[in-house]
Amino acid sequence: MTTDSLVLEFARGTLLLSNRSSEELNEVVAASDLSRWFVFDERTKQFRAEARHYRDIVTALRDKRIVFTDNARGYERLPLGLTELPQISPRPHQAEALAAWQNHGMRGVVQLPTGAGKTILAVMCIRLAQRPVLVVVPTIDLVLQWQKVLSQFLPGISVGALGGGAREITAVTVSTFDSAVIFAESLGSKFGLLVVDECHHLPAPHYQMIARMSIAPFRLGLSATVDRVDGGEATIFDLLGPLVYEARINEIQGGVLSPYDVVKIEVDLTAAESDAYAEARRVYTDFVRRAGVNFSGGSGWAEFVWKSSRLPGGRDAMRAWREQKRLAQAAAAKLDELWKILREHHDERVIVFTNDNELAYRIGREFMLPVLTHQTKLVERRAFLDAFRSGECPVLVTSKVLNEGVDVPEASVGVVVSGSGGVREHVQRLGRILRHQPGKRATLYELVASGTSELRTLARRRQHHAYQRSDQGPTP
């Protein structure tokens, strides 16, 4: 079979296989089993595949000893040997994760708790792969943090940035998810390694294009917890490779993460709050029963939202659901307990977490504390974090802005005034207080309103403790 004219090309996020003879091309595709990835495009009369299959396609062609011209690959090796690289002394879990990733063909996902050194692990993987790398992160804050670390450990290599007005694309580039999607068609052939930080975001339909339109044969996903309520972790593994390594918090405490306690504090609603809660609960549950909403499966909430928008009494039920949630999360007694906690830990740095901006700002006003939300301007955010780091202002209040994507200074106490039932949110909040210091023991307080749905929400969050602390006895 004469295949000197067989050409593999990258075209706007896809791979094209072309040849002067269409009959010969059909023969090649059939003989090399390329039909697993290629489909015939009637518009262009060429075989087309998703760019992410580049590695499999090239391997198949070489295994079949089929001669071809590779015009798809738009990168060379990363010139890391030109300068002396700063030494990295990996922690045992980082060395194990690196070895596991290498043993899986330098493709896969690593799950490590917040504060366990995921960025340094990524640097080690970049050094091992020695290929141009695109690092994708959720926020501009993380772009700047990754740029700083990569510049430190890859001297002599210009580290580009994409997002927030920056558009500097180099052999080592850090991009936000949103910018990586916008430029996926042009970036897909330029990098041999794709690193996705906080990769639990990747299953979003538009974000998937980052991985689908990239030829990168080497891939690394990083997250504190990959699990998604919608089962999207299967998409993560399909696009980045399998879960190759995970470490529990209790497995890497001591020298890496601090030991910790989780303390549940139940508070009672006032008489007025209790009456209002009961009434809102009645309206909500009456509608759920009438509408036949089934919460036993995974689609119960979606069913409630759909029926509440269409059936009589549905809007009242949705308002009642929101009101009962607000009453439980913002119970007056929680602020009394918060004051006691702040007095007890007056000489420590404390982060106060809420589930919504309204409660965060209320706490900020009543206690005269700085509040960080998505509405906080960048300059003000940096000033608050600097004051927290220096100890000038030892308490920060936040809704969800510190869950991920912000380099939070050292803290030893966290107070969850209100939160969701998501394990990921809980892991991220816990991780904010676990950065190691000699002699430190962190404490996470969880405030819940007795006799409300918050107790069930807490139970869902505590699935994390059963997993992370299975060998440490009961959580306080």
Buried (B, 14 or more C-beta within 10 A) or exposed (E): EEBEBBBBBBBEBBBBBBBEEEEBBBBBBEEBEBEEBBEBEEEEEBBBBBBBBBBBBBEBBEEBEBEBEBBBBBBEEBEBEEEEBEEEEBBEBBEBBBEBBBEBEBBBBBBBBBBBBBBBBBBBBBBBBBBBBBBBBBBBBBBBBBBBBBBEBBEEBEBBBBBBEBEEBBBBBBBBBBBBBBBBBBBBBBBBBBBBBBBBBBBBEEBBBBBBBBBBBBBBBBBBBBBBEEEBBEBBBBBBBEBBBBBBBBBBBEEBBBBBEBEBBBBEBEEEBBEBBEEBBEBBBBBBEBBEBEEEEEEEEEBBBBBBEEBEBBEBBBBBBEBBBBBBBBBBBBBEBBEEBBEEBEEBBBBBBBBBBBBBBBBBEEBEBBBBBEEBEEEEBEBBBEBBBEEEBBBBBBBBBBBBBBEBBBBBBBBBBBBEBBBBBBBBBBBBBBBBEEEBEBBBBBBBBBBBBBBEBBEEBBEBBEBBBEEEEEBE
